[in-house]
Amino acid sequence: MKLLIYSPAFLPRIGGLELQTAQLAAEMTRLGCEVTVVTQTEAQVAQTLPYRVVRRPWWYELLRWALWCDIYYQANVSLRGLWPLLLVRRPWVVSHHSWYRREDGRLAWQDRLKRFLLRFAKLSIAVSESMAADLETPSIVIANSYRDDLFRILGSDRRPRDLVFLGRLVSDKGVDLLIEALGLLAGRGLHPSLTILGEGPEKGALTAQVARLGLQRQVEILGMREDDELVSLLNQHRIMVIPSRYNEPFGIVALEGIACGCVIVGSSGGGLPEAIGPCGRTFPNGDAEALAQALTELLNDPAEGRLFQQHAPKHLAEHKSERVSQLYLAAFQAALRRVA
C-alpha cells in the first residue's frame, strides 16, 4: 500500500499531533506500507527517518504525489491540502484530533465547510467517542497511542514529589486553576509539592499567582523537559493533574503519566476521561473547589491511588503503538475495499 500522509505541521516541530503523525508514519512503514509525508514544515537540518518526507512542495509536486498514492490520509481536515482530490480520484481517509468549532463553541464557515466535506471521505476516524459524537458524519473511533518505548516505570517505588503538570502554559490548560486549588488545600492544612513542566505565554502570570498565594516553597516551574529526563521526572511524582478548562479531544499526556506510574486527576469534559480510563479521577471543568476535593481525598488515601494503578496495564495495552497502528492499517485497507 502506498500511503500519502498530508500533515501541514510535522517534525521537527514538537507537538502532540506532530508526534502522533510521525509515530503513525513509522509504524505504517514497519507494517510494510510505502509512506510519504507531505508537509509545509521546513527542516533546518536533514533528518534520518524510515519514510519519505516532502517539504513545502509546489502544486505540481503535490499533484504528482496524489497520483502516486493508494490512500490520501489527513490527520485533521486541511482545506489547503484537499484540492488534489478534485483532480485525482483517490480514497480520502481523515482522522480527527481537534474540534471543528471555535473556542466559544460556535461554528465558523471553515468549520462548517470541513464538516460538510467529511461526507465525501471514504473513512472518518475520531480519536474519542466524545469527538465522534460531535461530528455529523459517522466515524469509527481509534484512540491515540503513546510512545510506549519511552514512557514507562523505571523500577523504583520511591516517589518523593506529589503533583505534576505537563503541558503548554496557556490559559486553556488551566494551570491557574491548579494553583488556585493548591491555595485551597493550604487552608485545609495540606501542602503538597507541585512541579510544572512546560513553557508558554502564561508563565509570568502563573509565577505571580504562586507568589500572591504564598506557595513559592511548594511550586517549582521547571520549563520543558523531554525524553529520558521527562520520564525520570514523572517517575518521581504520585499524581499528574490535567486541569484543562476546555474540552480536550483526547489527552495523550494522561497515557504518558499513567505509563510512568502516576494517578491522574483531570477535567471531565471532552475525550480526556477516555484517556484517563480507570486510572484516575475527574472533576468538572473550571471547578477549583472540586479539584481541591479530589486532590484532598487522593493525598489522604494512598490506597485509592494504588487501586487506580492496578488498572494501568490493561488500559495502556489498548493504546500501545503496535495495536493502534494495526487498527489504522485495517482502516486503510477497508477504505481501499470500498473503492474496489
DAHU-V144630 format. One record per backbone hydrogen bond with DSSP energy under -1.0 kcal/mol. CO is the residue of the C=O (numbers start at 1). NH is the residue of the N-H. E is the energy in kcal/mol with one decimal. If there is no record, write none. Layout:
# DAHU-V144630
{{CO NH E} {CO NH E}}
This chain:
# DAHU-V144630
{{1 34 -2.7} {2 70 -3.2} {2 71 -1.8} {3 36 -2.4} {4 73 -3.0} {5 38 -2.8} {8 40 -1.3} {10 13 -1.9} {15 19 -2.7} {16 20 -2.2} {17 21 -2.5} {18 22 -2.3} {19 23 -2.3} {20 24 -2.4} {21 25 -2.5} {22 26 -2.2} {23 27 -2.3} {24 28 -2.9} {25 29 -1.9} {26 30 -2.2} {27 31 -1.8} {28 33 -2.5} {29 32 -1.7} {34 3 -2.6} {35 52 -1.8} {36 5 -2.9} {37 54 -3.3} {38 7 -2.9} {39 56 -3.5} {52 37 -2.9} {54 39 -2.5} {58 62 -2.1} {59 63 -2.1} {60 64 -1.8} {61 65 -2.3} {62 66 -2.1} {63 67 -2.0} {64 68 -1.5} {65 69 -1.6} {71 4 -2.6} {72 93 -2.2} {73 6 -3.0} {74 95 -2.4} {79 82 -1.2} {82 85 -1.8} {83 86 -2.1} {84 87 -1.5} {84 88 -2.3} {88 90 -1.1} {91 72 -2.6} {92 122 -2.2} {92 123 -1.2} {93 74 -2.2} {94 125 -2.6} {95 76 -3.3} {96 127 -1.4} {99 101 -1.1} {102 105 -1.8} {106 102 -3.1} {108 112 -2.3} {109 113 -2.5} {110 114 -2.4} {111 115 -2.4} {112 116 -2.2} {113 117 -2.7} {114 118 -1.3} {116 119 -1.4} {117 120 -2.3} {118 121 -1.6} {123 94 -2.0} {124 140 -2.3} {125 96 -2.6} {126 142 -2.3} {128 132 -2.2} {129 133 -2.2} {140 126 -3.2} {146 148 -1.9} {147 150 -1.8} {147 151 -2.5} {161 238 -1.0} {162 239 -2.8} {163 195 -2.2} {164 241 -2.6} {165 197 -3.0} {168 170 -1.6} {169 202 -2.6} {170 173 -1.3} {171 174 -1.6} {172 245 -2.9} {172 246 -1.1} {174 178 -1.6} {175 179 -2.3} {176 180 -2.3} {177 181 -2.3} {178 182 -1.9} {179 183 -1.8} {180 184 -1.7} {181 185 -2.2} {182 186 -1.8} {183 187 -1.2} {185 188 -1.2} {185 190 -2.6} {186 189 -1.5} {193 163 -2.5} {194 220 -2.5} {195 165 -2.6} {196 222 -2.3} {197 167 -2.3} {199 169 -2.1} {200 203 -1.6} {202 206 -2.5} {203 207 -2.4} {204 208 -2.1} {205 209 -2.0} {206 210 -2.4} {207 211 -1.9} {208 212 -2.5} {209 213 -1.9} {210 215 -2.7} {211 214 -1.1} {215 218 -1.6} {215 219 -2.0} {218 194 -2.8} {220 196 -3.1} {226 229 -1.1} {226 230 -1.1} {227 231 -2.4} {228 232 -2.4} {229 233 -2.0} {230 234 -2.6} {231 235 -1.9} {233 236 -1.5} {234 237 -1.6} {236 161 -2.5} {238 263 -2.4} {239 164 -1.7} {240 265 -2.5} {242 267 -1.9} {248 271 -3.3} {251 254 -1.3} {252 256 -2.0} {253 257 -2.2} {254 258 -2.6} {255 259 -2.6} {256 260 -1.1} {257 262 -2.6} {258 261 -1.9} {263 240 -2.9} {264 281 -2.4} {265 242 -3.0} {266 283 -1.4} {271 275 -1.4} {272 276 -2.3} {273 277 -2.5} {276 279 -1.8} {279 264 -1.7} {281 266 -2.3} {283 268 -2.0} {284 287 -1.9} {287 291 -2.0} {288 292 -2.6} {289 293 -2.1} {290 294 -2.3} {291 295 -2.4} {292 296 -2.4} {293 297 -2.2} {294 298 -1.9} {295 299 -2.9} {296 300 -2.0} {301 304 -1.4} {302 306 -1.8} {303 307 -1.7} {304 308 -1.9} {305 309 -2.1} {306 310 -1.2} {308 311 -1.2} {309 312 -1.2} {311 315 -2.0} {312 316 -3.0} {313 317 -1.7} {316 319 -1.9} {319 146 -1.4} {320 324 -2.5} {321 325 -2.5} {322 326 -1.8} {323 327 -1.8} {324 328 -2.1} {325 329 -2.6} {326 330 -2.2} {327 331 -1.9} {328 332 -2.8} {329 333 -2.5} {330 334 -2.1} {331 335 -2.1} {332 336 -1.9} {333 337 -2.0} {334 338 -1.6} {336 340 -1.8}}
